[in-house]
Amino acid sequence: MKLFADKAISYFLSQDIIPNLPKSIEVLNPYKNENVIDLVKKFYKNFYNDNNKRVYIIGINPGRFGGGITGIPFTDPVVLREKCGIPNNLGSKKELSSEFIYKVIDSFGGAEKFFSKYFLTAIYSLAFLKDGKNFNYYDDKILLKKIKPHLVESIKKQINFGCSDEFVICLGKKNAEFLNEINNELKYFKEIKTLNHPRYIMQYRRRFFKEYIKEYLWTLNQNI
């Protein structure tokens, strides 16, 4: 039987850019980089080398300074080194979403405890850019229509890693609307709990940073 780590590694390293996307949309695929391939293998072997079921935390699509570089959702090169103990030469650029998520992880008890219970991922595993800036899959109707079958398939494949069906945590309200639509088709998750997306919190609600950390922790601790 394949372990959670093996399934995740196989999935992420098989990601490829969907053809014939709108010309205004750029896609970053870090999984073609040999260094990233090695880091992805180390990360999942370190934290997911078992057959335990986990509650999924599902984001939108990676950012250009986080998973768009490292290939690991919500994980920039800095926290990959400092919080996950995985050295890398991918630079020292930090990502806002990654900064918030790893504050939550620290408050929860650290990376080892957190990843033993939770799986961080995204509805789509590659980063979208428009005019050089992060772009959400749902912000362009033409793009969404084109990639919807791929998004549904992405969730189906990731569920098979070892997903607990009791509930799923969805980051971002618009993201939750789409995940609810998918879940109506899959009939997999019994409940979808929605939290504000880390990027939104850090950009627009940072003065309430501590309150949002508490809200995340309250939700996470329901799984203990």
LORO-756766 format. One line per 4 residues: number of its first residue (from 1); their letters; for each residue x, y, z of N, C-alpha, C. Coordinates in nm, 4 decimals. Layout:
NUM	A	X Y Z X Y Z X Y Z; ... .
//
This chain:
1	MKLF	0.0833 -0.1197 0.0000 0.0000 0.0000 0.0000 0.0875 0.1257 0.0000; 0.0580 0.2189 -0.0901 0.1353 0.3426 -0.0951 0.1043 0.4295 0.0265; 0.2075 0.4971 0.0758 0.1910 0.5879 0.1878 0.1355 0.7217 0.1396; 0.0840 0.8009 0.2346 0.0341 0.9344 0.2041 0.1406 1.0125 0.1279 .
5	ADKA	0.2639 1.0078 0.1762 0.3733 1.0820 0.1128 0.3927 1.0416 -0.0319; 0.3925 0.9132 -0.0590 0.4133 0.8641 -0.1958 0.3045 0.9146 -0.2903; 0.1802 0.9131 -0.2430 0.0690 0.9593 -0.3256 0.0803 1.1086 -0.3529; 0.1151 1.1855 -0.2492 0.1276 1.3302 -0.2653 0.2420 1.3651 -0.3604 .
9	ISYF	0.3548 1.3003 -0.3420 0.4708 1.3265 -0.4285 0.4374 1.2948 -0.5734; 0.3764 1.1813 -0.5960 0.3395 1.1402 -0.7314 0.2449 1.2411 -0.7952; 0.1497 1.2875 -0.7170 0.0523 1.3841 -0.7693 0.1190 1.5165 -0.8057; 0.1905 1.5747 -0.7109 0.2490 1.7071 -0.7355 0.3516 1.7058 -0.8479 .
13	LSQD	0.4333 1.6028 -0.8533 0.5376 1.5995 -0.9554 0.4824 1.5660 -1.0941; 0.3554 1.5298 -1.1016 0.2938 1.5026 -1.2315 0.2189 1.6241 -1.2866; 0.2183 1.7339 -1.2104 0.1441 1.8519 -1.2533 0.2025 1.9131 -1.3802; 0.1131 1.9531 -1.4688 0.1561 2.0181 -1.5923 0.0587 2.1303 -1.6253 .
17	IIPN	0.1031 2.2235 -1.7070 0.0219 2.3400 -1.7414 -0.0894 2.2997 -1.8375; -0.2104 2.3428 -1.8068 -0.3243 2.3169 -1.8938 -0.3061 2.3964 -2.0233; -0.3188 2.3335 -2.1374 -0.2980 2.4052 -2.2638 -0.4127 2.4999 -2.2978; -0.3822 2.5958 -2.3845 -0.4824 2.6871 -2.4425 -0.5555 2.7720 -2.3395 .
21	LPKS	-0.4829 2.8185 -2.2396 -0.5402 2.9114 -2.1428 -0.5437 3.0517 -2.2032; -0.6234 3.1433 -2.1483 -0.6231 3.2812 -2.1978 -0.4813 3.3386 -2.2033; -0.4504 3.4116 -2.3085 -0.3139 3.4615 -2.3291 -0.2671 3.5547 -2.2180; -0.3614 3.6172 -2.1498 -0.3248 3.7109 -2.0433 -0.2811 3.6406 -1.9155 .
25	IEVL	-0.3014 3.5086 -1.9082 -0.2702 3.4324 -1.7868 -0.1380 3.3583 -1.8020; -0.0494 3.3806 -1.7062 0.0784 3.3082 -1.7007 0.0697 3.2016 -1.5908; 0.1347 3.0892 -1.6132 0.1318 2.9805 -1.5141 0.2743 2.9452 -1.4731; 0.2958 2.9312 -1.3427 0.4257 2.8886 -1.2904 0.4188 2.7416 -1.2526 .
29	NPYK	0.5117 2.6633 -1.3044 0.5168 2.5210 -1.2681 0.6531 2.4890 -1.2069; 0.6628 2.4958 -1.0728 0.7914 2.4713 -1.0069 0.8362 2.3260 -1.0137; 0.7434 2.2345 -1.0482 0.7741 2.0919 -1.0434 0.8608 2.0456 -1.1596; 0.9003 2.1366 -1.2468 0.9936 2.1040 -1.3542 1.1376 2.1337 -1.3127 .
33	NENV	1.1537 2.1902 -1.1931 1.2847 2.2267 -1.1394 1.3395 2.1110 -1.0553; 1.4583 2.0629 -1.0873 1.5165 1.9473 -1.0167 1.5340 1.9732 -0.8674; 1.5703 2.0977 -0.8308 1.5853 2.1303 -0.6890 1.4517 2.1205 -0.6157; 1.3463 2.1688 -0.6800 1.2128 2.1643 -0.6201 1.1662 2.0202 -0.6058 .
37	IDLV	1.1913 1.9389 -0.7049 1.1543 1.7969 -0.6973 1.2145 1.7333 -0.5726; 1.3402 1.7617 -0.5473 1.4083 1.7073 -0.4295 1.3462 1.7597 -0.3001; 1.3120 1.8888 -0.2970 1.2534 1.9488 -0.1769 1.1142 1.8936 -0.1484; 1.0353 1.8770 -0.2532 0.9017 1.8215 -0.2374 0.9096 1.6804 -0.1802 .
41	KKFY	1.0014 1.5996 -0.2306 1.0183 1.4636 -0.1799 1.0587 1.4649 -0.0329; 1.1517 1.5521 0.0034 1.1966 1.5595 0.1424 1.0833 1.6033 0.2345; 1.0086 1.7034 0.1923 0.9006 1.7555 0.2761 0.7966 1.6484 0.3057; 0.7471 1.5825 0.2036 0.6398 1.4850 0.2254 0.6915 1.3584 0.2937 .
45	KNFY	0.8137 1.3206 0.2664 0.8713 1.2057 0.3375 0.8919 1.2394 0.4853; 0.9260 1.3639 0.5160 0.9477 1.4045 0.6548 0.8178 1.4054 0.7354; 0.7102 1.4567 0.6738 0.5896 1.4835 0.7513 0.4697 1.3932 0.7200; 0.4743 1.3195 0.6101 0.3567 1.2429 0.5680 0.3891 1.0974 0.5335 .
49	NDNN	0.4928 1.0443 0.5937 0.5373 0.9100 0.5585 0.4622 0.8041 0.6391; 0.3299 0.8035 0.6228 0.2428 0.7122 0.6970 0.1129 0.6950 0.6192; 0.0182 0.6252 0.6789 -0.1132 0.6074 0.6163 -0.2243 0.6706 0.6994; -0.1898 0.7692 0.7802 -0.2886 0.8356 0.8645 -0.3796 0.9257 0.7810 .
53	KRVY	-0.5062 0.9291 0.8178 -0.5983 1.0222 0.7526 -0.5834 1.1604 0.8154; -0.5970 1.2625 0.7325 -0.5814 1.3995 0.7792 -0.6985 1.4861 0.7345; -0.7238 1.5891 0.8118 -0.8196 1.6909 0.7700 -0.7493 1.7821 0.6689; -0.8174 1.8087 0.5588 -0.7576 1.8908 0.4535 -0.7888 2.0386 0.4754 .
57	IIGI	-0.6894 2.1216 0.4474 -0.7051 2.2675 0.4459 -0.6771 2.3107 0.3028; -0.7802 2.3619 0.2359 -0.7711 2.3840 0.0917 -0.7731 2.5318 0.0573; -0.6645 2.5769 -0.0043 -0.6545 2.7143 -0.0496 -0.6994 2.7302 -0.1941; -0.6619 2.8395 -0.2549 -0.7088 2.8763 -0.3887 -0.6162 2.8184 -0.4947 .
61	NPGR	-0.5056 2.8855 -0.5195 -0.3948 2.8342 -0.6006 -0.2696 2.9041 -0.5503; -0.1522 2.8435 -0.5648 -0.0317 2.8963 -0.5007 0.0042 3.0382 -0.5433; 0.0756 3.1073 -0.4562 0.1284 3.2398 -0.4873 0.2681 3.2303 -0.5461; 0.3105 3.3362 -0.6103 0.4387 3.3340 -0.6818 0.5595 3.3343 -0.5895 .
65	FGGG	0.5416 3.3694 -0.4617 0.6533 3.3695 -0.3682 0.6480 3.2533 -0.2688; 0.5425 3.1724 -0.2745 0.5276 3.0587 -0.1836 0.5346 2.9284 -0.2576; 0.4180 2.8607 -0.2674 0.4137 2.7329 -0.3378 0.4513 2.7432 -0.4843; 0.4388 2.8630 -0.5425 0.4808 2.8833 -0.6804 0.6300 2.8704 -0.6997 .
69	ITGI	0.7058 2.8806 -0.5892 0.8513 2.8628 -0.5930 0.8912 2.7269 -0.5374; 0.8380 2.6926 -0.4198 0.8825 2.5715 -0.3493 0.8110 2.4450 -0.3939; 0.6906 2.4620 -0.4526 0.6106 2.3449 -0.4870 0.5350 2.2876 -0.3680; 0.5413 2.3558 -0.2538 0.4748 2.3104 -0.1311 0.3750 2.4176 -0.0891 .
73	PFTD	0.2459 2.3871 -0.0870 0.1432 2.4881 -0.0599 0.1673 2.5682 0.0678; 0.1484 2.6991 0.0569 0.1588 2.7923 0.1691 0.2970 2.7900 0.2363; 0.3980 2.7515 0.1618 0.5322 2.7360 0.2200 0.6356 2.8068 0.1345; 0.6862 2.9201 0.1830 0.7891 2.9918 0.1087 0.9273 2.9364 0.1448 .
77	PVVL	1.0318 2.9773 0.0734 1.1650 2.9213 0.0996 1.2153 2.9456 0.2417; 1.1743 3.0580 0.3024 1.2223 3.0925 0.4368 1.1644 2.9976 0.5412; 1.0326 2.9794 0.5422 0.9732 2.8899 0.6425 1.0079 2.7436 0.6135; 1.0341 2.7132 0.4877 1.0764 2.5766 0.4555 1.2072 2.5447 0.5270 .
81	REKC	1.2955 2.6439 0.5332 1.4225 2.6263 0.6056 1.4027 2.6347 0.7562; 1.3368 2.7437 0.8006 1.3336 2.7761 0.9432 1.2309 2.6972 1.0233; 1.1178 2.6634 0.9618 1.0107 2.5960 1.0352 1.0002 2.4472 1.0030; 1.0424 2.4100 0.8809 1.0321 2.2696 0.8397 1.1668 2.1979 0.8433 .
85	GIPN	1.2752 2.2736 0.8655 1.4073 2.2130 0.8758 1.4609 2.1584 0.7449; 1.4185 2.2172 0.6315 1.4629 2.1687 0.5009 1.5431 2.2784 0.4307; 1.6757 2.2670 0.4286 1.7603 2.3685 0.3626 1.7265 2.3793 0.2144; 1.7376 2.4996 0.1603 1.7145 2.5188 0.0177 1.7848 2.6455 -0.0291 .
89	NLGS	1.8035 2.6548 -0.1588 1.8704 2.7714 -0.2180 1.7745 2.8511 -0.3063; 1.6474 2.8558 -0.2639 1.5438 2.9222 -0.3436 1.5254 3.0695 -0.3075; 1.6179 3.1234 -0.2288 1.6125 3.2653 -0.1957 1.5521 3.2927 -0.0600; 1.5337 3.4221 -0.0312 1.4863 3.4640 0.1013 1.3618 3.5514 0.0929 .
93	KKEL	1.2904 3.5415 -0.0197 1.1666 3.6181 -0.0349 1.0555 3.5517 0.0454; 0.9895 3.6311 0.1296 0.8800 3.5793 0.2110 0.7456 3.6014 0.1417; 0.6477 3.5194 0.1774 0.5119 3.5340 0.1258 0.4178 3.5606 0.2419; 0.3238 3.6524 0.2244 0.2317 3.6891 0.3319 0.1485 3.5702 0.3803 .
97	SSEF	0.0930 3.4935 0.2877 0.0105 3.3790 0.3271 0.0917 3.2774 0.4061; 0.2140 3.2542 0.3611 0.3022 3.1597 0.4283 0.3363 3.2083 0.5689; 0.3616 3.3369 0.5806 0.3939 3.3948 0.7112 0.2800 3.3712 0.8102; 0.1567 3.3965 0.7665 0.0418 3.3779 0.8552 0.0213 3.2307 0.8907 .
101	IYKV	0.0233 3.1454 0.7897 -0.0017 3.0021 0.8129 0.0987 2.9441 0.9110; 0.2251 2.9819 0.8981 0.3257 2.9248 0.9883 0.3224 2.9871 1.1274; 0.2622 3.1046 1.1416 0.2333 3.1560 1.2762 0.1266 3.0680 1.3414; 0.0279 3.0301 1.2610 -0.0760 2.9390 1.3109 -0.0130 2.8050 1.3482 .
105	IDSF	0.0727 2.7530 1.2610 0.1374 2.6238 1.2853 0.2210 2.6276 1.4131; 0.2960 2.7359 1.4336 0.3742 2.7509 1.5565 0.2829 2.7496 1.6789; 0.1725 2.8242 1.6697 0.0794 2.8337 1.7822 0.0099 2.7011 1.8093; -0.0059 2.6200 1.7064 -0.0703 2.4897 1.7183 0.0208 2.3876 1.7847 .
109	GGAE	0.1518 2.4103 1.7757 0.2457 2.3162 1.8369 0.3628 2.2790 1.7488; 0.3748 2.3456 1.6337 0.4880 2.3196 1.5455 0.4526 2.2339 1.4256; 0.5465 2.2297 1.3319 0.5228 2.1639 1.2031 0.4921 2.0151 1.2170; 0.5676 1.9445 1.2995 0.5491 1.7998 1.3101 0.4085 1.7653 1.3599 .
113	KFFS	0.3634 1.8347 1.4638 0.2295 1.8097 1.5177 0.1226 1.8494 1.4165; 0.1396 1.9660 1.3566 0.0391 2.0169 1.2628 0.0225 1.9245 1.1430; 0.1338 1.8881 1.0798 0.1246 1.8069 0.9582 0.0839 1.6623 0.9859; 0.0926 1.6207 1.1111 0.0445 1.4864 1.1449 -0.1080 1.4803 1.1436 .
117	KYFL	-0.1729 1.5971 1.1513 -0.3185 1.6029 1.1566 -0.3808 1.6725 1.0368; -0.3035 1.7577 0.9697 -0.3580 1.8397 0.8623 -0.2753 1.8304 0.7350; -0.3444 1.8458 0.6232 -0.2804 1.8498 0.4925 -0.3139 1.9822 0.4256; -0.2123 2.0653 0.4051 -0.2275 2.1940 0.3379 -0.2209 2.1735 0.1873 .
121	TAIY	-0.3191 2.2240 0.1167 -0.3159 2.2106 -0.0282 -0.3972 2.3227 -0.0911; -0.4291 2.3090 -0.2198 -0.5048 2.4107 -0.2925 -0.5946 2.3424 -0.3945; -0.6999 2.4107 -0.4334 -0.7889 2.3548 -0.5357 -0.7115 2.3315 -0.6650; -0.6217 2.4246 -0.7001 -0.5352 2.4043 -0.8167 -0.3915 2.4208 -0.7722 .
125	SLAF	-0.3024 2.3369 -0.8190 -0.1685 2.3251 -0.7610 -0.0604 2.4105 -0.8269; -0.0951 2.4825 -0.9341 0.0031 2.5697 -0.9986 -0.0380 2.7158 -0.9795; 0.0603 2.8038 -0.9832 0.0352 2.9465 -0.9605 -0.0059 3.0161 -1.0895; -0.1111 3.0952 -1.0807 -0.1533 3.1801 -1.1919 -0.1044 3.3228 -1.1687 .
129	LKDG	-0.0584 3.3862 -1.2760 -0.0190 3.5263 -1.2714 -0.0894 3.6028 -1.3817; -0.1201 3.7289 -1.3537 -0.1698 3.8202 -1.4557 -0.1031 3.9539 -1.4332; -0.0401 4.0058 -1.5351 0.0383 4.1295 -1.5232 0.1441 4.1179 -1.4142; 0.1987 3.9973 -1.4001 0.3063 3.9740 -1.3044 0.2626 3.9600 -1.1605 .
133	KNFN	0.1316 3.9601 -1.1343 0.0810 3.9508 -0.9975 -0.0005 3.8225 -0.9789; -0.0124 3.7796 -0.8525 -0.0927 3.6611 -0.8224 -0.2349 3.6783 -0.8761; -0.2892 3.5687 -0.9255 -0.4230 3.5725 -0.9842 -0.4989 3.4491 -0.9392; -0.6249 3.4675 -0.8973 -0.7073 3.3570 -0.8489 -0.7810 3.2886 -0.9635 .
137	YYDD	-0.7939 3.1584 -0.9546 -0.8574 3.0813 -1.0626 -0.9991 3.1278 -1.0931; -1.0693 3.1826 -0.9930 -1.2095 3.2199 -1.0118 -1.2285 3.3640 -1.0597; -1.1187 3.4386 -1.0780 -1.1288 3.5795 -1.1142 -1.1484 3.6044 -1.2633; -1.1428 3.5010 -1.3438 -1.1623 3.5138 -1.4883 -1.2587 3.4042 -1.5322 .
141	KILL	-1.3768 3.4433 -1.5824 -1.4799 3.3456 -1.6176 -1.4345 3.2503 -1.7282; -1.3566 3.3033 -1.8233 -1.3077 3.2196 -1.9332 -1.2096 3.1161 -1.8799; -1.1198 3.1618 -1.7927 -1.0226 3.0708 -1.7314 -1.0943 2.9634 -1.6501; -1.1905 3.0038 -1.5677 -1.2611 2.9088 -1.4820 -1.3348 2.8032 -1.5639 .
145	KKIK	-1.4011 2.8466 -1.6690 -1.4729 2.7518 -1.7538 -1.3773 2.6519 -1.8159; -1.2597 2.7002 -1.8568 -1.1601 2.6148 -1.9207 -1.1046 2.5110 -1.8239; -1.0772 2.5521 -1.7013 -1.0055 2.4634 -1.6094 -1.0959 2.3892 -1.5114; -1.2268 2.4166 -1.5098 -1.3141 2.3529 -1.4112 -1.2995 2.2007 -1.4072 .
149	PHLV	-1.2986 2.1304 -1.5217 -1.2811 1.9842 -1.5141 -1.1496 1.9445 -1.4469; -1.0453 2.0237 -1.4672 -0.9158 1.9957 -1.4054 -0.9223 2.0195 -1.2539; -0.9975 2.1205 -1.2121 -1.0117 2.1484 -1.0693 -1.0846 2.0350 -0.9977; -1.1919 1.9873 -1.0598 -1.2671 1.8758 -1.0021 -1.1784 1.7522 -0.9926 .
153	ESIK	-1.1041 1.7250 -1.0979 -1.0149 1.6087 -1.0992 -0.9040 1.6238 -0.9962; -0.8550 1.7467 -0.9790 -0.7503 1.7743 -0.8804 -0.7964 1.7378 -0.7401; -0.9171 1.7798 -0.7027 -0.9701 1.7477 -0.5707 -0.9902 1.5974 -0.5546; -1.0445 1.5328 -0.6572 -1.0653 1.3878 -0.6501 -0.9347 1.3145 -0.6226 .
157	KQIN	-0.8287 1.3520 -0.6942 -0.7001 1.2845 -0.6781 -0.6411 1.3094 -0.5395; -0.6526 1.4322 -0.4909 -0.5927 1.4641 -0.3617 -0.6680 1.3978 -0.2463; -0.7974 1.3833 -0.2596 -0.8754 1.3137 -0.1571 -0.8201 1.1733 -0.1335; -0.7706 1.1125 -0.2390 -0.7231 0.9738 -0.2300 -0.5902 0.9584 -0.1560 .
161	FGCS	-0.5258 1.0693 -0.1199 -0.4014 1.0585 -0.0429 -0.4285 0.9980 0.0947; -0.5419 1.0364 0.1555 -0.5751 0.9928 0.2908 -0.6537 1.0998 0.3628; -0.7689 1.1340 0.3068 -0.8483 1.2459 0.3554 -0.9548 1.2014 0.4540; -0.9637 1.2708 0.5658 -1.0751 1.2525 0.6576 -1.1972 1.3222 0.5982 .
165	DEFV	-1.3105 1.2562 0.5999 -1.4295 1.3156 0.5391 -1.5184 1.3874 0.6402; -1.4757 1.3947 0.7675 -1.5587 1.4590 0.8696 -1.5821 1.6057 0.8364; -1.4753 1.6769 0.8047 -1.4895 1.8145 0.7587 -1.3637 1.8550 0.6833; -1.3770 1.9620 0.6059 -1.2645 2.0200 0.5346 -1.2628 2.1681 0.5681 .
169	ICLG	-1.1435 2.2257 0.5764 -1.1291 2.3687 0.6024 -1.0953 2.4373 0.4705; -1.1789 2.5312 0.4317 -1.1586 2.6018 0.3053 -1.1157 2.7451 0.3350; -1.0107 2.7896 0.2704 -0.9577 2.9239 0.2922 -1.0049 3.0175 0.1813; -1.0844 3.1164 0.2201 -1.1363 3.2135 0.1245 -1.2830 3.1891 0.0944 .
173	KKNA	-1.3637 3.2941 0.1001 -1.5086 3.2785 0.0832 -1.5470 3.2429 -0.0599; -1.4834 3.3073 -0.1588 -1.5137 3.2736 -0.2976 -1.4643 3.1330 -0.3304; -1.3522 3.0977 -0.2704 -1.2999 2.9626 -0.2872 -1.3994 2.8607 -0.2312; -1.4612 2.8952 -0.1184 -1.5581 2.8055 -0.0549 -1.6823 2.7871 -0.1416 .
177	EFLN	-1.7213 2.8923 -0.2123 -1.8365 2.8801 -0.3021 -1.8098 2.7728 -0.4073; -1.6892 2.7747 -0.4628 -1.6564 2.6774 -0.5658 -1.6388 2.5381 -0.5063; -1.5755 2.5304 -0.3888 -1.5576 2.3996 -0.3251 -1.6915 2.3375 -0.2889; -1.7860 2.4186 -0.2458 -1.9205 2.3672 -0.2186 -1.9836 2.3108 -0.3447 .
181	EINN	-1.9624 2.3795 -0.4572 -2.0140 2.3312 -0.5852 -1.9525 2.1963 -0.6209; -1.8202 2.1852 -0.6018 -1.7521 2.0588 -0.6285 -1.8028 1.9502 -0.5341; -1.8192 1.9869 -0.4061 -1.8612 1.8879 -0.3072 -2.0032 1.8378 -0.3348; -2.0847 1.9204 -0.3950 -2.2187 1.8751 -0.4341 -2.2105 1.7647 -0.5395 .
185	ELKY	-2.1015 1.7673 -0.6178 -2.0806 1.6633 -0.7189 -2.0136 1.5406 -0.6571; -1.9128 1.5656 -0.5730 -1.8366 1.4546 -0.5149 -1.9101 1.3872 -0.3991; -1.9890 1.4659 -0.3250 -2.0560 1.4144 -0.2045 -1.9541 1.3530 -0.1089; -1.8411 1.4241 -0.0903 -1.7353 1.3650 -0.0085 -1.7299 1.4242 0.1318 .
189	FKEI	-1.7155 1.5552 0.1417 -1.6990 1.6170 0.2732 -1.8345 1.6350 0.3412; -1.8420 1.5939 0.4671 -1.9665 1.6091 0.5416 -1.9921 1.7550 0.5770; -1.8841 1.8302 0.5952 -1.8988 1.9709 0.6328 -1.7809 2.0503 0.5776; -1.8083 2.1724 0.5316 -1.7036 2.2635 0.4862 -1.6990 2.3818 0.5820 .
193	KTLN	-1.5867 2.3978 0.6507 -1.5674 2.5113 0.7410 -1.4854 2.6165 0.6666; -1.5333 2.7386 0.6610 -1.4680 2.8439 0.5832 -1.3991 2.9446 0.6741; -1.2736 2.9732 0.6430 -1.1972 3.0763 0.7125 -1.1502 3.1807 0.6113; -1.1300 3.3024 0.6591 -1.0751 3.4049 0.5715 -0.9369 3.3631 0.5234 .
197	HPRY	-0.9075 3.3945 0.3983 -0.7801 3.3536 0.3401 -0.6650 3.4322 0.4035; -0.5511 3.3655 0.4299 -0.4366 3.4339 0.4896 -0.3918 3.5584 0.4138; -0.3960 3.5545 0.2810 -0.3537 3.6711 0.2019 -0.4440 3.7905 0.2293; -0.5753 3.7648 0.2381 -0.6717 3.8706 0.2696 -0.6446 3.9277 0.4091 .
201	IMQY	-0.6216 3.8396 0.5045 -0.5946 3.8838 0.6412 -0.4708 3.9718 0.6467; -0.3639 3.9283 0.5842 -0.2364 3.9998 0.5919 -0.2377 4.1304 0.5133; -0.3154 4.1366 0.4075 -0.3203 4.2582 0.3263 -0.4191 4.3616 0.3786; -0.5348 4.3146 0.4281 -0.6427 4.4075 0.4591 -0.6876 4.4086 0.6042 .
205	RRRF	-0.6521 4.3071 0.6806 -0.7024 4.2962 0.8181 -0.5904 4.2679 0.9174; -0.4722 4.3122 0.8847 -0.3551 4.2759 0.9639 -0.3640 4.3252 1.1085; -0.4358 4.4337 1.1302 -0.4467 4.4846 1.2677 -0.5234 4.3877 1.3579; -0.5960 4.2933 1.2946 -0.6690 4.1916 1.3709 -0.5986 4.0549 1.3655 .
209	FKEY	-0.4686 4.0605 1.3406 -0.3862 3.9410 1.3213 -0.4073 3.8385 1.4332; -0.3977 3.8822 1.5581 -0.4071 3.7905 1.6721 -0.5448 3.7261 1.6811; -0.6484 3.8032 1.6504 -0.7840 3.7497 1.6540 -0.8033 3.6404 1.5485; -0.7435 3.6609 1.4301 -0.7552 3.5602 1.3248 -0.6764 3.4337 1.3598 .
213	IKEY	-0.5632 3.4512 1.4248 -0.4866 3.3342 1.4707 -0.5732 3.2507 1.5658; -0.6402 3.3173 1.6582 -0.7270 3.2479 1.7539 -0.8414 3.1765 1.6822; -0.8977 3.2421 1.5795 -1.0078 3.1806 1.5048 -0.9603 3.0538 1.4336; -0.8420 3.0609 1.3722 -0.7858 2.9436 1.3060 -0.7623 2.8321 1.4076 .
217	LWTL	-0.7034 2.8666 1.5213 -0.6715 2.7658 1.6226 -0.7984 2.7007 1.6770; -0.9029 2.7802 1.6987 -1.0295 2.7246 1.7462 -1.0814 2.6209 1.6488; -1.0732 2.6513 1.5200 -1.1199 2.5576 1.4162 -1.0326 2.4337 1.4122; -0.9009 2.4525 1.4175 -0.8079 2.3398 1.4129 -0.8246 2.2465 1.5322 .
221	NQNI	-0.8469 2.3047 1.6480 -0.8546 2.2250 1.7706 -0.9794 2.1393 1.7799; -1.0738 2.1596 1.6888 -1.1912 2.0725 1.6843 -1.1536 1.9331 1.6350; -1.0337 1.9217 1.5791 -0.9872 1.7928 1.5261 -0.8995 1.7174 1.6255; -0.8824 1.7692 1.7457 -0.7964 1.7044 1.8448 -0.8800 1.6196 1.9406 .
//
